[in-house]
Amino acid sequence: MDLLLGAPQSGVNAYVTGTRGYRRTEYAGFAQDTWKLTPELTLTLGLRYEIFAAYPWKEVGKRLSTFLPDRGNVFVVGSPELPQESGTDTDHNNFGPRVGLAYKFGKRAVARAAYGVFYSSEAIPATSLGGSNPPFVGSVTFNNNQFDFTGARRIAQGFDRPPGLVFSAIGAQIQAVDPHLRTPYAQQWNAGVQYNLPGDVLLAVNYVGTTGKKLVLDPNLNQARPGAAAVATRRPWPLFADISWIESSGFSIYNSLQVSAERRMARGLNFQAAYTWAHAIDNGGFIGGRQNYFDLKSERGNADIDMRHRLAVSSLYELPVGRGRRFLNGAPRAVDLALGGWQINGISSFYAGLPFSPGSAVNTLNGSGGQRPDRIADGALDRGSRSIRRWFDTSAFRTPGPFLFGNSGRYILFGPGTVQFDASLFKSFYITENRARRVEFRAEFFNIGNSPHFNNPNSSIGSTDAGRISAAGSKTTFQRTERQIQFALKLYF
């Protein structure tokens, strides 16, 4: 049978074989102050400095190794070739300034603007780190003779591991981290105006933007060049299989117009509406699936979260019936108990569809990774022509020629949007005369019309189901789901 093993280094045998203890120390300092320059103008300035020592992680037993492209081999941390415990240099350039301005126009309007730089130790799964590389991990085969019962090794004895076993990296799939990995950061900015309209309605119009720099990507550093020869001979380092290379080459940019209107609670009514137009662009995520490692520019495109339009409208209305209300204020307790304390709530959600990337069902790269098709026309259908059986024009794409990457971009098509109505009905039963204690009954309805919310279509060009939608809803959340009804009792005391 095959067994995945960990091989501890000399001097760290106290650590449990096969386990890893990842550590990182983070330091941060922050200073900020606010000045009221005039009765109308307020200025805020701040500066934050952060150090993520041993980013992304170090391991308590130094059981990490990584691939060094300039040396063409795998080395263990702490070795002369890789002296850092984490295998990476510490980034000491993490200065994050902040600035904010607020100006008041009379009694009804306020203008605000802000800018800041924010650093983040972007999460990297432990399975993508060097603790899963040789010489610490590998596969060994143990065999028992089924006819030699007296000489067989019992399960209780464990596996007989050869002494001094060290796994070779030759032919292995490697998890590697760029020794010069940098701390990802985002620049965020916004500017907007709030205006208090007649009727106690607060209107806000804001421009919000952010850009991510030095984001983590993990392309295949050892991707084979497309061709007819054996895959290994077309790799930059033929002695190794795929090398998942964590690097700081990612970027993103997001721009949005955000408009909201809110009527604060008055006469039992609260109303809020918020609309966002946005566009998000990046060059891939952490599990990015880059088509061509040698052409990062071709990965620039819509982000997978690029939702262009979103409108949410919510309301809350307390019925004006019962004690302290407009109607039946002096009603007997029994009448108040039955007719008072009702509240109606509603949420209406309208979302544009999320983008998806076309893929190629037939891969012509001969072992050189994933492939997108060639795009020969737009591919998007107008609203009247779309259906769940044909959401986009599959004839606008074709399988690339032998050993050629497809020219289609990332996330160029958009799936179905969402229209969902949720509602709830609350009833309060007051236990005490001062109404400080009560029991609240709740009836909540999600997707009250039970409308189907279709997912993105099959986008594998060349497949018989290409362009067809075969699933709807997200069963793990109350969004994009079938009708859900729930009841609850809540005690306030």
C-alpha positions as CSV (number, residue, x, y, z in Angstrom):
1,M,0.0,0.0,0.0
2,D,1.1,3.6,-0.5
3,L,1.6,5.8,2.6
4,L,2.3,9.6,2.7
5,L,5.0,10.2,5.2
6,G,6.8,13.1,6.8
7,A,10.6,12.8,7.4
8,P,11.8,15.1,10.2
9,Q,15.3,16.6,10.0
10,S,18.1,15.7,12.4
11,G,17.7,17.5,15.7
12,V,13.9,17.9,15.5
13,N,12.8,14.4,16.2
14,A,10.7,15.7,19.1
15,Y,8.1,16.9,16.6
16,V,5.4,14.6,15.6
17,T,6.1,13.0,12.2
18,G,3.7,14.1,9.5
19,T,2.6,17.3,11.3
20,R,3.5,20.9,10.7
21,G,3.6,23.9,13.1
22,Y,3.4,27.1,11.1
23,R,4.2,30.4,12.8
24,R,4.4,34.1,11.9
25,T,4.9,37.3,14.0
26,E,3.2,40.5,13.0
27,Y,4.2,43.9,14.2
28,A,2.2,47.2,13.7
29,G,2.3,50.7,14.8
30,F,-0.3,53.4,14.2
31,A,-0.6,57.2,14.7
32,Q,-3.6,59.3,13.8
33,D,-5.0,62.7,14.7
34,T,-8.0,64.9,13.6
35,W,-7.9,68.7,13.3
36,K,-11.0,70.9,13.0
37,L,-9.4,73.5,10.7
38,T,-12.6,75.6,10.5
39,P,-16.2,75.1,11.8
40,E,-16.9,73.5,8.4
41,L,-13.7,71.7,7.5
42,T,-12.2,68.7,9.4
43,L,-8.9,67.0,8.4
44,T,-7.8,63.5,9.5
45,L,-4.2,62.3,9.0
46,G,-2.7,58.9,10.0
47,L,0.2,56.6,9.3
48,R,0.4,52.8,9.9
49,Y,3.5,50.7,9.7
50,E,3.4,47.0,9.6
51,I,5.9,44.1,9.4
52,F,4.8,40.5,8.7
53,A,7.9,38.7,9.8
54,A,8.4,35.3,8.2
55,Y,5.6,35.9,5.7
56,P,3.9,33.7,4.6
57,W,4.9,31.2,7.3
58,K,7.9,29.7,9.0
59,E,7.8,26.1,10.5
60,V,8.8,25.3,14.1
61,G,11.0,22.4,12.9
62,K,12.3,24.1,9.8
63,R,10.4,21.4,7.8
64,L,10.0,23.6,4.7
65,S,11.7,23.4,1.3
66,T,11.2,25.4,-1.9
67,F,12.4,25.5,-5.5
68,L,14.9,28.1,-6.5
69,P,14.7,28.9,-10.2
70,D,18.2,30.4,-10.4
71,R,19.7,27.1,-9.0
72,G,17.2,24.7,-10.6
73,N,16.7,22.6,-7.5
74,V,14.8,22.2,-4.2
75,F,16.5,23.5,-1.0
76,V,15.6,23.3,2.6
77,V,15.1,26.5,4.7
78,G,18.1,27.2,6.8
79,S,20.5,25.9,4.2
80,P,23.2,28.1,2.7
81,E,21.1,28.5,-0.4
82,L,18.0,29.4,1.5
83,P,19.0,30.9,4.9
84,Q,15.6,32.5,5.8
85,E,13.4,30.4,8.1
86,S,10.3,31.1,6.0
87,G,12.2,30.9,2.7
88,T,11.4,34.5,1.9
89,D,12.8,38.0,2.6
90,T,10.9,40.1,5.1
91,D,9.2,43.1,3.4
92,H,10.1,46.3,5.5
93,N,8.4,48.7,3.1
94,N,4.9,48.5,4.5
95,F,4.0,52.2,5.1
96,G,0.2,52.9,5.1
97,P,-0.7,56.5,5.1
98,R,-4.3,57.7,5.6
99,V,-6.0,61.0,4.9
100,G,-9.6,62.1,5.3
101,L,-11.5,65.4,4.7
102,A,-15.0,66.4,5.6
103,Y,-16.7,69.7,4.7
104,K,-20.1,70.8,5.9
105,F,-22.3,72.9,3.6
106,G,-24.8,74.6,5.8
107,K,-27.2,72.4,7.8
108,R,-28.1,69.8,5.2
109,A,-25.0,68.7,3.2
110,V,-21.6,67.1,4.0
111,A,-18.9,66.3,1.5
112,R,-16.3,63.7,2.4
113,A,-13.1,62.3,0.7
114,A,-10.5,59.8,1.9
115,Y,-7.5,57.9,0.8
116,G,-5.5,55.1,2.5
117,V,-3.0,52.3,1.9
118,F,-3.8,48.9,3.6
119,Y,-1.5,45.9,3.9
120,S,-2.7,42.4,4.3
121,S,-1.0,39.0,4.9
122,E,-3.1,37.3,2.2
123,A,-4.1,33.8,3.3
124,I,-2.1,31.0,1.6
125,P,-3.3,27.4,2.3
126,A,-0.8,25.1,4.2
127,T,-1.1,22.6,1.3
128,S,0.6,25.2,-1.0
129,L,3.6,25.7,1.3
130,G,7.0,23.9,1.3
131,G,6.0,21.6,4.1
132,S,4.4,19.2,1.6
133,N,7.6,19.0,-0.5
134,P,10.5,16.5,-0.6
135,P,12.6,15.7,1.4
136,F,9.8,15.8,4.0
137,V,7.0,14.2,2.1
138,G,6.9,11.3,-0.3
139,S,5.4,8.0,-1.1
140,V,6.7,4.6,0.0
141,T,5.3,1.2,-0.8
142,F,5.1,-1.6,1.8
143,N,4.2,-5.2,0.9
144,N,3.1,-8.1,3.0
145,N,3.1,-11.7,1.6
146,Q,-0.5,-12.9,2.0
147,F,0.7,-16.5,2.2
148,D,3.3,-15.8,4.9
149,F,1.1,-15.3,8.0
150,T,3.8,-15.9,10.6
151,G,6.2,-13.4,9.0
152,A,3.6,-10.8,8.2
153,R,3.8,-7.4,10.0
154,R,0.7,-6.7,12.1
155,I,-1.2,-3.4,11.8
156,A,-0.6,-2.7,15.5
157,Q,3.2,-2.6,14.7
158,G,2.7,0.2,12.3
159,F,4.6,0.5,9.0
160,D,8.2,-0.5,8.9
161,R,9.9,2.7,7.7
162,P,13.4,2.3,6.3
163,P,15.9,4.1,8.6
164,G,17.3,7.4,7.2
165,L,14.6,7.6,4.6
166,V,14.8,10.8,2.6
167,F,12.5,11.5,-0.4
168,S,13.9,12.7,-3.6
169,A,12.4,15.8,-5.4
170,I,13.2,14.4,-8.8
171,G,10.0,13.9,-10.7
172,A,7.9,15.4,-7.9
173,Q,5.2,18.0,-8.0
174,I,6.6,21.0,-6.0
175,Q,5.0,23.8,-4.0
176,A,7.3,26.8,-4.2
177,V,7.4,30.4,-2.9
178,D,9.2,33.2,-4.5
179,P,12.1,34.1,-2.0
180,H,11.4,37.8,-2.8
181,L,7.6,37.6,-2.1
182,R,6.2,40.9,-1.0
183,T,3.3,41.9,1.3
184,P,0.1,42.5,-0.7
185,Y,-1.6,45.8,-0.2
186,A,-4.6,47.9,-1.4
187,Q,-5.0,51.5,-2.1
188,Q,-8.5,52.7,-1.3
189,W,-10.1,56.0,-2.1
190,N,-13.6,57.5,-2.0
191,A,-15.4,60.8,-2.4
192,G,-19.0,61.7,-1.9
193,V,-21.8,63.9,-0.7
194,Q,-24.6,63.3,1.8
195,Y,-27.7,65.6,1.7
196,N,-30.6,65.6,4.1
197,L,-33.7,66.0,1.9
198,P,-37.1,67.2,3.1
199,G,-39.1,64.4,4.8
200,D,-36.1,63.2,6.8
201,V,-34.6,61.4,3.8
202,L,-30.8,61.1,3.7
203,L,-29.4,60.9,0.2
204,A,-25.8,59.8,-0.3
205,V,-23.8,59.7,-3.6
206,N,-20.3,58.3,-3.5
207,Y,-17.5,57.2,-5.8
208,V,-15.5,54.3,-4.3
209,G,-12.4,52.8,-5.8
210,T,-9.7,50.4,-4.8
211,T,-6.7,48.8,-6.4
212,G,-4.7,45.8,-5.2
213,K,-1.0,45.5,-5.7
214,K,1.5,42.7,-5.2
215,L,-1.4,40.2,-4.8
216,V,-0.6,36.5,-4.6
217,L,-0.8,34.3,-7.7
218,D,0.3,30.7,-8.0
219,P,1.0,29.9,-11.7
220,N,2.8,26.7,-12.8
221,L,6.4,27.8,-13.1
222,N,7.3,24.6,-14.8
223,Q,4.6,24.7,-17.5
224,A,5.5,22.7,-20.6
225,R,5.6,24.7,-23.8
226,P,2.9,23.4,-26.2
227,G,4.3,20.9,-28.7
228,A,4.5,17.4,-30.0
229,A,7.4,16.1,-28.0
230,A,7.2,14.4,-24.6
231,V,5.8,16.7,-21.9
232,A,8.9,16.5,-19.6
233,T,11.3,17.6,-22.5
234,R,9.2,20.8,-23.0
235,R,9.4,21.9,-19.4
236,P,11.9,24.6,-18.3
237,W,13.1,22.1,-15.7
238,P,12.6,18.7,-17.2
239,L,13.5,16.8,-14.0
240,F,10.5,18.1,-12.1
241,A,6.7,17.9,-12.6
242,D,4.5,21.0,-12.1
243,I,5.9,23.7,-9.8
244,S,3.1,25.8,-8.1
245,W,4.9,29.1,-7.8
246,I,3.6,31.6,-5.3
247,E,4.5,35.1,-6.4
248,S,3.5,38.8,-6.0
249,S,2.4,39.5,-9.5
250,G,-1.3,39.9,-9.0
251,F,-3.2,43.2,-9.3
252,S,-6.9,44.3,-9.2
253,I,-8.8,47.5,-9.6
254,Y,-12.4,48.3,-8.6
255,N,-14.4,51.4,-9.4
256,S,-18.0,52.0,-8.3
257,L,-20.8,54.6,-8.1
258,Q,-22.8,54.0,-4.9
259,V,-26.1,55.8,-4.4
260,S,-28.3,55.3,-1.4
261,A,-31.4,56.9,0.1
262,E,-32.7,56.2,3.7
263,R,-35.7,57.4,5.5
264,R,-35.0,57.0,9.2
265,M,-37.6,55.6,11.5
266,A,-40.5,58.0,11.7
267,R,-44.2,57.1,12.4
268,G,-43.2,53.5,12.4
269,L,-41.7,53.5,8.9
270,N,-38.1,53.0,7.9
271,F,-37.1,52.8,4.2
272,Q,-33.7,52.3,2.5
273,A,-32.6,51.8,-1.1
274,A,-29.1,51.3,-2.3
275,Y,-27.8,51.0,-5.9
276,T,-24.2,50.2,-6.9
277,W,-22.7,50.3,-10.4
278,A,-19.3,48.7,-10.3
279,H,-16.6,47.2,-12.5
280,A,-13.8,44.9,-11.1
281,I,-10.7,43.9,-13.1
282,D,-7.8,41.7,-12.2
283,N,-5.2,39.3,-13.7
284,G,-6.2,36.2,-11.8
285,G,-6.9,34.8,-8.4
286,F,-4.8,32.7,-6.0
287,I,-6.1,29.5,-7.6
288,G,-5.9,31.2,-10.9
289,G,-5.7,28.6,-13.6
290,R,-3.5,30.9,-15.8
291,Q,-3.6,29.6,-19.4
292,N,0.0,30.7,-20.3
293,Y,2.6,31.3,-17.6
294,F,4.7,33.2,-20.1
295,D,2.0,35.7,-20.9
296,L,0.6,37.3,-17.8
297,K,-0.8,40.3,-19.7
298,S,-3.3,38.1,-21.5
299,E,-4.9,37.2,-18.1
300,R,-6.1,40.8,-17.5
301,G,-9.9,40.8,-17.6
302,N,-13.0,41.0,-15.6
303,A,-12.7,39.7,-12.1
304,D,-14.8,36.7,-11.1
305,I,-16.7,39.0,-8.7
306,D,-17.5,41.6,-11.4
307,M,-21.1,42.3,-10.6
308,R,-22.0,45.4,-12.6
309,H,-25.4,46.3,-11.1
310,R,-26.9,45.8,-7.7
311,L,-30.1,47.3,-6.3
312,A,-31.4,46.5,-2.8
313,V,-34.6,48.0,-1.3
314,S,-35.6,47.3,2.2
315,S,-38.5,48.6,4.4
316,L,-39.8,48.2,7.9
317,Y,-43.3,49.2,8.9
318,E,-44.8,49.0,12.4
319,L,-48.6,48.9,12.1
320,P,-50.1,51.9,13.9
321,V,-52.4,49.8,16.0
322,G,-52.4,49.2,19.8
323,R,-51.1,50.9,22.9
324,G,-49.0,54.0,22.1
325,R,-50.1,53.9,18.5
326,R,-52.4,56.0,16.4
327,F,-55.3,53.5,16.4
328,L,-56.7,51.7,19.5
329,N,-54.3,53.5,21.8
330,G,-56.6,53.0,24.8
331,A,-57.9,49.6,23.9
332,P,-58.1,46.9,26.7
333,R,-55.1,44.7,27.2
334,A,-56.7,41.7,25.5
335,V,-57.4,43.8,22.3
336,D,-53.8,45.2,22.4
337,L,-52.4,41.7,22.8
338,A,-54.2,40.5,19.7
339,L,-54.0,43.6,17.4
340,G,-50.9,45.5,18.6
341,G,-47.2,44.9,18.1
342,W,-47.3,43.9,14.4
343,Q,-44.4,44.7,12.1
344,I,-44.0,44.0,8.4
345,N,-40.6,43.8,6.7
346,G,-39.5,43.4,3.1
347,I,-36.3,43.2,1.1
348,S,-36.2,43.3,-2.7
349,S,-32.9,42.4,-4.4
350,F,-31.9,42.9,-8.0
351,Y,-28.5,41.7,-9.0
352,A,-26.8,41.5,-12.4
353,G,-25.2,38.2,-13.4
354,L,-21.7,37.1,-12.5
355,P,-19.1,36.6,-15.3
356,F,-17.8,33.3,-16.6
357,S,-14.9,32.2,-18.8
358,P,-15.3,30.0,-21.9
359,G,-13.1,26.9,-21.9
360,S,-12.1,24.4,-24.5
361,A,-13.5,20.8,-24.1
362,V,-10.8,19.6,-26.5
363,N,-7.3,20.4,-25.3
364,T,-4.8,20.7,-28.1
365,L,-1.8,21.8,-26.0
366,N,-0.5,18.2,-25.4
367,G,0.0,18.4,-21.6
368,S,0.6,22.1,-21.3
369,G,-2.2,23.0,-18.9
370,G,-5.7,24.4,-19.3
371,Q,-6.8,26.0,-22.6
372,R,-9.4,28.6,-23.5
373,P,-11.0,28.6,-27.0
374,D,-10.5,31.1,-29.8
375,R,-13.0,33.9,-29.9
376,I,-14.2,34.7,-33.5
377,A,-17.3,36.8,-32.6
378,D,-18.8,38.5,-29.5
379,G,-20.7,35.5,-28.2
380,A,-23.2,37.4,-26.0
381,L,-26.9,37.1,-27.0
382,D,-29.5,39.8,-26.6
383,R,-32.0,39.5,-23.8
384,G,-34.8,38.2,-26.1
385,S,-32.6,35.4,-27.6
386,R,-31.3,34.0,-24.3
387,S,-32.8,30.9,-22.7
388,I,-31.6,28.2,-20.3
389,R,-31.0,25.9,-23.3
390,R,-28.9,28.5,-25.2
391,W,-27.5,31.3,-22.9
392,F,-24.7,32.4,-25.2
393,D,-23.7,31.9,-28.9
394,T,-21.4,28.9,-28.8
395,S,-20.6,29.4,-32.6
396,A,-18.6,32.5,-31.6
397,F,-15.9,30.2,-30.2
398,R,-13.9,27.4,-31.7
399,T,-11.2,24.9,-30.6
400,P,-7.7,26.3,-31.1
401,G,-5.3,24.7,-33.6
402,P,-2.7,22.1,-32.5
403,F,-0.3,23.4,-29.8
404,L,-1.9,26.9,-29.7
405,F,-3.3,28.9,-26.8
406,G,-6.8,30.3,-27.3
407,N,-7.2,34.0,-27.7
408,S,-10.4,34.2,-25.6
409,G,-10.2,36.4,-22.5
410,R,-11.1,35.7,-18.9
411,Y,-14.7,36.2,-17.7
412,I,-15.9,37.8,-20.9
413,L,-19.5,36.5,-20.7
414,F,-22.2,37.1,-18.0
415,G,-24.6,34.7,-16.5
416,P,-28.2,35.2,-15.3
417,G,-29.1,37.8,-12.8
418,T,-31.1,37.6,-9.6
419,V,-34.5,39.0,-8.7
420,Q,-35.6,38.0,-5.2
421,F,-38.2,39.2,-2.8
422,D,-38.0,38.3,0.9
423,A,-40.6,39.2,3.5
424,S,-41.1,38.7,7.2
425,L,-43.9,39.3,9.7
426,F,-43.2,40.0,13.4
427,K,-45.6,40.0,16.3
428,S,-44.6,41.2,19.8
429,F,-46.4,39.9,22.9
430,Y,-45.6,42.3,25.8
431,I,-45.1,40.6,29.2
432,T,-44.9,43.7,31.4
433,E,-46.8,46.9,31.5
434,N,-43.8,49.0,30.7
435,R,-43.1,46.8,27.6
436,A,-39.5,46.2,28.7
437,R,-40.0,42.4,28.4
438,R,-41.7,40.7,25.4
439,V,-41.8,37.6,23.3
440,E,-41.5,38.1,19.6
441,F,-42.9,35.7,17.0
442,R,-41.2,35.8,13.6
443,A,-42.3,34.4,10.3
444,E,-39.7,34.8,7.6
445,F,-40.0,34.0,3.9
446,F,-37.0,34.0,1.6
447,N,-37.7,34.1,-2.2
448,I,-41.4,34.3,-1.4
449,G,-42.4,33.8,-5.1
450,N,-40.2,30.7,-5.4
451,S,-38.6,32.1,-8.5
452,P,-35.8,30.0,-10.0
453,H,-32.4,31.7,-9.9
454,F,-30.3,30.1,-12.6
455,N,-26.6,29.6,-12.3
456,N,-24.0,30.2,-15.1
457,P,-24.2,27.9,-18.1
458,N,-21.8,25.1,-19.2
459,S,-19.0,27.1,-20.9
460,S,-16.9,24.2,-22.2
461,I,-16.7,24.8,-26.0
462,G,-16.9,21.5,-27.9
463,S,-19.1,19.9,-25.2
464,T,-22.7,18.9,-26.2
465,D,-24.0,20.9,-23.3
466,A,-22.1,24.1,-24.0
467,G,-24.3,27.1,-23.5
468,R,-26.9,25.2,-21.5
469,I,-27.9,26.0,-17.9
470,S,-28.4,22.9,-15.8
471,A,-28.5,24.2,-12.2
472,A,-30.2,26.9,-10.2
473,G,-29.7,28.3,-6.7
474,S,-27.2,28.3,-4.0
475,K,-28.3,25.8,-1.3
476,T,-25.7,26.8,1.2
477,T,-27.1,30.3,1.7
478,F,-30.5,32.1,1.8
479,Q,-29.5,33.9,-1.4
480,R,-30.3,32.5,-4.9
481,T,-32.3,29.7,-3.3
482,E,-35.7,28.1,-3.6
483,R,-38.4,29.4,-1.3
484,Q,-37.4,29.1,2.4
485,I,-39.9,29.6,5.3
486,Q,-38.8,29.7,8.9
487,F,-40.5,30.5,12.2
488,A,-38.9,31.6,15.4
489,L,-39.7,32.8,18.9
490,K,-37.4,35.4,20.6
491,L,-37.5,36.5,24.2
492,Y,-36.5,40.0,25.2
493,F,-35.8,40.5,28.9
